[in-house]
Amino acid sequence: MAKIRHLAGCETGKDSGASGHAPTLPHLDRSMNLFLRLLLLFITFRFRPRCDVLGPARKRFVVWPADLDVLWHVNNGVYLSMLDVARVDLMLRSGMARRLTRAGIYPVVAAETIRFRRSLQLFQSFEVETSVLGWDDKAFLLQHRFLRGEELVAEAVVRARFLKRKGGTVTSRELLELIEKEQPSPNLPAWIAAWNQENAR
């Protein structure tokens, strides 16, 4: 269970761009909902195509009853849990999770912001597309796009850092060496660069 929590980025200081949300339906615990999605992912990822460690990677989801709030659409906070699953999917299918485990390294979410454009309803299917936008000396910036067909439902940006299980942090250079990437970071969009700089303090 601890391994799943680390991979999912559950040790976080989340800073969502959304403010306030209706309560979820009380009949199922949200943490169990996340656990079931992660368990299903660990069982099935070997049967799906590999992806590059920087993405993009797409993970298909279906809206479950426990995802809904009292207004009968996906609760704002559930989107963030789905991002955890999408990141684990990227790490597993790219082989990055195996390298991190061997090196005694795990990721954490330092900050995230999300923008909602449409709502998701019960039993609708959609995909979350995950890509690494770039990095600075200490953290990586990821973009998540919720797509229903080609329609953009929501989009999020995540600042993720990597820590050593024995203590201490992992620099971006060290991580790039681990995943065998040598290129410099792509240029970030201006607003993401500003957001990242603010959250790097």
C-alpha positions as CSV (number, residue, x, y, z in Angstrom):
1,M,0.0,0.0,0.0
2,A,2.8,2.4,0.8
3,K,4.3,1.8,-2.6
4,I,1.0,2.7,-4.3
5,R,0.7,5.9,-2.2
6,H,4.2,7.1,-3.1
7,L,3.7,6.4,-6.8
8,A,0.4,8.2,-6.8
9,G,1.9,11.3,-5.3
10,C,-0.3,11.2,-2.2
11,E,2.3,12.9,0.0
12,T,1.5,16.3,-1.4
13,G,0.8,19.9,-0.7
14,K,-1.9,20.3,-3.3
15,D,-2.9,23.8,-4.4
16,S,-5.9,23.4,-6.7
17,G,-7.0,26.2,-8.9
18,A,-10.6,25.4,-8.2
19,S,-12.3,26.9,-5.1
20,G,-15.0,25.1,-3.2
21,H,-17.0,22.1,-4.3
22,A,-20.2,20.3,-3.5
23,P,-19.9,17.3,-1.2
24,T,-19.5,13.8,-2.7
25,L,-22.2,11.2,-2.3
26,P,-21.6,9.4,1.0
27,H,-22.1,5.8,0.1
28,L,-18.5,5.0,-1.0
29,D,-15.2,6.3,0.5
30,R,-13.1,8.3,-2.1
31,S,-9.8,6.8,-0.9
32,M,-11.2,3.3,-1.7
33,N,-12.3,4.6,-5.1
34,L,-8.7,5.7,-5.8
35,F,-7.3,2.4,-4.4
36,L,-9.5,0.4,-6.7
37,R,-8.5,2.4,-9.8
38,L,-4.8,2.0,-8.9
39,L,-5.2,-1.7,-8.3
40,L,-6.9,-2.1,-11.7
41,L,-4.1,-0.2,-13.3
42,F,-1.4,-2.4,-11.7
43,I,-3.2,-5.5,-13.0
44,T,-3.7,-4.2,-16.6
45,F,-0.8,-1.9,-17.5
46,R,1.3,-4.8,-18.9
47,F,-1.3,-5.4,-21.6
48,R,-1.2,-1.8,-22.9
49,P,1.4,-0.2,-25.2
50,R,4.6,1.3,-23.8
51,C,5.0,5.1,-23.9
52,D,7.8,7.6,-23.7
53,V,8.8,8.6,-20.1
54,L,8.0,12.3,-21.1
55,G,4.7,11.3,-22.6
56,P,2.2,11.8,-24.0
57,A,0.3,9.0,-22.4
58,R,-3.4,8.5,-22.4
59,K,-5.4,6.7,-19.7
60,R,-9.1,5.9,-20.2
61,F,-11.5,6.4,-17.3
62,V,-15.2,5.8,-16.8
63,V,-17.2,7.9,-14.3
64,W,-18.2,5.8,-11.3
65,P,-21.1,6.6,-8.9
66,A,-18.6,7.4,-6.1
67,D,-17.1,10.1,-8.3
68,L,-20.2,12.2,-8.2
69,D,-21.3,15.0,-5.9
70,V,-24.8,15.9,-4.9
71,L,-25.2,17.7,-8.3
72,W,-24.6,14.4,-10.1
73,H,-21.4,15.4,-11.9
74,V,-17.8,14.5,-11.0
75,N,-16.7,16.2,-7.9
76,N,-13.9,18.8,-8.2
77,G,-11.6,16.9,-5.9
78,V,-12.0,13.6,-7.7
79,Y,-10.3,15.1,-10.8
80,L,-7.1,15.4,-8.7
81,S,-7.3,11.8,-7.7
82,M,-7.7,10.8,-11.3
83,L,-4.5,12.8,-12.0
84,D,-2.7,10.5,-9.5
85,V,-3.8,7.5,-11.5
86,A,-2.8,9.0,-14.8
87,R,0.7,9.8,-13.5
88,V,1.2,6.3,-12.3
89,D,0.0,5.0,-15.7
90,L,2.7,7.1,-17.4
91,M,5.4,5.9,-15.0
92,L,4.4,2.2,-15.2
93,R,4.1,2.0,-19.0
94,S,7.3,4.0,-19.6
95,G,9.3,1.8,-17.2
96,M,10.1,4.8,-15.0
97,A,8.4,3.3,-12.0
98,R,10.8,0.3,-12.0
99,R,13.8,2.6,-12.2
100,L,12.6,4.8,-9.4
101,T,11.9,1.8,-7.2
102,R,15.4,0.4,-7.8
103,A,17.0,3.7,-7.0
104,G,15.0,4.3,-3.9
105,I,13.3,7.4,-5.3
106,Y,9.6,8.4,-5.2
107,P,7.6,11.4,-6.6
108,V,5.6,13.9,-4.7
109,V,3.2,16.6,-5.9
110,A,4.4,20.1,-4.7
111,A,1.7,22.1,-6.3
112,E,-1.1,21.8,-8.9
113,T,-3.7,24.0,-10.5
114,I,-6.7,22.9,-12.6
115,R,-9.2,24.6,-14.9
116,F,-12.7,23.2,-15.6
117,R,-14.4,23.7,-18.9
118,R,-17.1,21.0,-19.0
119,S,-18.7,18.6,-16.6
120,L,-18.5,14.8,-16.6
121,Q,-21.6,12.7,-15.9
122,L,-22.3,9.2,-14.6
123,F,-20.9,6.4,-16.8
124,Q,-19.4,8.7,-19.3
125,S,-16.0,7.6,-20.7
126,F,-13.1,10.0,-21.2
127,E,-9.3,10.0,-21.3
128,V,-6.6,11.8,-19.4
129,E,-3.6,12.8,-21.5
130,T,-0.4,13.3,-19.5
131,S,2.8,15.0,-20.8
132,V,5.9,16.5,-19.2
133,L,6.1,20.1,-20.2
134,G,9.5,20.9,-18.9
135,W,11.6,21.2,-15.7
136,D,13.7,23.4,-13.6
137,D,16.6,22.5,-11.3
138,K,14.3,20.9,-8.7
139,A,11.0,19.9,-10.2
140,F,9.1,18.7,-13.3
141,L,6.1,20.3,-14.8
142,L,3.3,18.1,-16.1
143,Q,0.2,18.8,-18.1
144,H,-3.0,16.8,-17.8
145,R,-5.8,17.1,-20.3
146,F,-9.2,15.6,-19.7
147,L,-10.6,14.7,-23.1
148,R,-14.1,13.4,-24.0
149,G,-13.4,12.5,-27.6
150,E,-11.7,15.6,-28.8
151,E,-13.5,17.9,-26.4
152,L,-11.4,19.4,-23.7
153,V,-13.2,18.9,-20.4
154,A,-10.5,20.1,-17.9
155,E,-6.8,20.8,-17.9
156,A,-4.3,20.8,-15.0
157,V,-0.7,21.6,-14.5
158,V,1.3,19.8,-11.8
159,R,4.7,20.6,-10.2
160,A,6.3,17.3,-9.1
161,R,9.5,16.7,-7.1
162,F,11.4,13.6,-6.4
163,L,12.7,12.4,-3.0
164,K,15.0,9.7,-1.7
165,R,13.5,7.1,0.6
166,K,16.6,7.4,2.8
167,G,16.2,11.2,3.0
168,G,17.1,14.1,0.8
169,T,15.9,15.4,-2.6
170,V,16.7,14.4,-6.2
171,T,17.7,17.1,-8.6
172,S,16.2,17.2,-12.1
173,R,19.7,16.5,-13.5
174,E,19.9,13.3,-11.4
175,L,16.5,12.2,-12.5
176,L,17.2,12.9,-16.2
177,E,20.3,10.8,-16.0
178,L,18.2,8.0,-14.4
179,I,15.7,8.0,-17.2
180,E,18.4,8.5,-19.8
181,K,17.3,11.9,-21.1
182,E,19.9,14.5,-22.0
183,Q,18.0,17.3,-23.7
184,P,17.4,20.7,-22.0
185,S,13.9,21.6,-20.8
186,P,11.5,22.9,-23.5
187,N,10.4,26.5,-23.0
188,L,7.4,26.7,-20.8
189,P,4.4,28.9,-21.7
190,A,4.7,32.2,-20.0
191,W,1.9,31.8,-17.4
192,I,3.2,28.3,-16.5
193,A,6.7,29.6,-16.0
194,A,5.4,32.4,-13.8
195,W,3.2,29.9,-11.8
196,N,6.2,27.6,-11.4
197,Q,8.4,30.3,-10.2
198,E,5.9,31.4,-7.6
199,N,5.5,27.8,-6.3
200,A,9.2,27.2,-6.3
201,R,9.7,29.6,-3.4
